[in-house]
Amino acid sequence: MEANEHLSAGATVAELLAWAFQQLSAGESPKTDARLLLAHCLDQSSTYLMTWPDKIVETSIQTQFQQLVMQRKMGHPVAHLIGTRYFWTLSLEVTPDTLIPRPETELLVEQALQLPIGPNAKVLDLGTGTGAIALSLAYEKPTWQVIGVDIVDDAVALAKRNAIANQLPDVKFLQSSWFTHLSAKTFDLIVSNPPYVESDSQYLSQGDVRFEPITALTAGKDGLDDIKIIIEQSLAHLKKGGWLMIEHGYNQATELATLFTQYKYTNIFHKKDLNNQPRITAAQKP
Ligand SMILES: C[S@@+](CC[C@H](N)C(=O)[O-])C[C@H]1O[C@@H](n2cnc3c(N)ncnc32)[C@H](O)[C@@H]1O
């Protein structure tokens, strides 16, 4: 990597950003990426970059920034390079152990908060990853008892760190393959953003997903293997009248409705994302 190519030491904030925009111009969001990376290296907000464009950046920080820009140019997700992603109201640590939380998953949080569920609800987040959904729900509903599980030990450790960092120490996280370590616990609400990508999907060779674990993404040929398990096994872990809400692919809503019907759930409904695609399906245990 030739980090200093075409840019001498002692560059200003504006010069570094201009250099980075050019380096990243083939990407989807060169300006946002460059600003996030420079703000991270300077340990400042994006506002600082706009307020101090003529500030000369220390050589060591310039070198660090240029190296990160070159890694971004090679495709590494910005969230992995800076170690953080904002989700809902929270700042979450992210690592390559699990999925980087996506803005579309905020739709699931939004919809879960609108369900008719009492103040002392017991809530389970299946495949919690960074803890994004569990922690957002606990932040909004401090009286809910929220548990998140993940099959990956390092993801569970990450979610626990995120709980502490976001002052939500009451949210519990444990390692479990779906319900295996949950014994006979029952819940008022089960939420999940499980792996749901088809194993041969072209999407897997594009963008950030190339750097995320396959265990967080794919679920068999039609992407429904984990969703089938969750819909079937949730029945034994939901209270009467309890809700199951699942995020899924834009082309999977009909299959989810069929599965929910097959297992005799009621009040099945879908919610669409900003692109008008159904991405959430929920239903109630009768
Ligand atoms: C699509 S990611 C979602 C992560 C997080 N909930 C989010 O929305 O950002 C799916 C998560 O499910 C976890 N997972 C995969 N198989 C699992 C299983 N059998 N039991 C529990 N978790 C599983 C993965 O490790 C991953 O963290």
The ligand as a MOL file (V3000), in Angstrom:
LIG
                    3D

  0  0  0     0  0            999 V3000
M  V30 BEGIN CTAB
M  V30 COUNTS 27 29 0 0 0
M  V30 BEGIN ATOM
M  V30 1 C -28.5440 -11.6600 10.3270 0
M  V30 2 S -27.5590 -11.7630 11.7880 0 CHG=1
M  V30 3 C -28.4760 -10.6340 12.8320 0
M  V30 4 C -27.6800 -10.0110 13.9390 0
M  V30 5 C -28.4640 -8.9460 14.7340 0
M  V30 6 N -29.6750 -9.4950 15.3040 0
M  V30 7 C -28.8060 -7.7810 13.8490 0
M  V30 8 O -29.9730 -7.6070 13.4900 0
M  V30 9 O -27.9000 -7.0070 13.5110 0 CHG=-1
M  V30 10 C -28.0010 -13.3750 12.3580 0
M  V30 11 C -27.3810 -13.7620 13.6950 0
M  V30 12 O -27.8780 -15.0830 14.0080 0
M  V30 13 C -26.8350 -15.8340 14.5860 0
M  V30 14 N -27.1580 -17.2610 14.4140 0
M  V30 15 C -26.9940 -18.0480 13.3200 0
M  V30 16 N -27.4040 -19.3070 13.5570 0
M  V30 17 C -27.8530 -19.3150 14.8460 0
M  V30 18 C -28.3890 -20.3290 15.6910 0
M  V30 19 N -28.5500 -21.5820 15.2790 0
M  V30 20 N -28.7360 -19.9860 16.9490 0
M  V30 21 C -28.5640 -18.7130 17.4090 0
M  V30 22 N -28.0470 -17.7160 16.6510 0
M  V30 23 C -27.6960 -18.0140 15.3870 0
M  V30 24 C -25.5930 -15.3810 13.8580 0
M  V30 25 O -24.4290 -15.6730 14.6100 0
M  V30 26 C -25.8650 -13.8770 13.7110 0
M  V30 27 O -25.3490 -13.1470 14.7950 0
M  V30 END ATOM
M  V30 BEGIN BOND
M  V30 1 1 1 2
M  V30 2 1 2 3
M  V30 3 1 2 10
M  V30 4 1 3 4
M  V30 5 1 4 5
M  V30 6 1 5 6
M  V30 7 1 5 7
M  V30 8 2 7 8
M  V30 9 1 7 9
M  V30 10 1 10 11
M  V30 11 1 11 12
M  V30 12 1 11 26
M  V30 13 1 12 13
M  V30 14 1 13 14
M  V30 15 1 13 24
M  V30 16 1 14 15
M  V30 17 1 14 23
M  V30 18 2 15 16
M  V30 19 1 16 17
M  V30 20 1 17 18
M  V30 21 2 17 23
M  V30 22 1 18 19
M  V30 23 2 18 20
M  V30 24 1 20 21
M  V30 25 2 21 22
M  V30 26 1 22 23
M  V30 27 1 24 25
M  V30 28 1 24 26
M  V30 29 1 26 27
M  V30 END BOND
M  V30 END CTAB
M  END
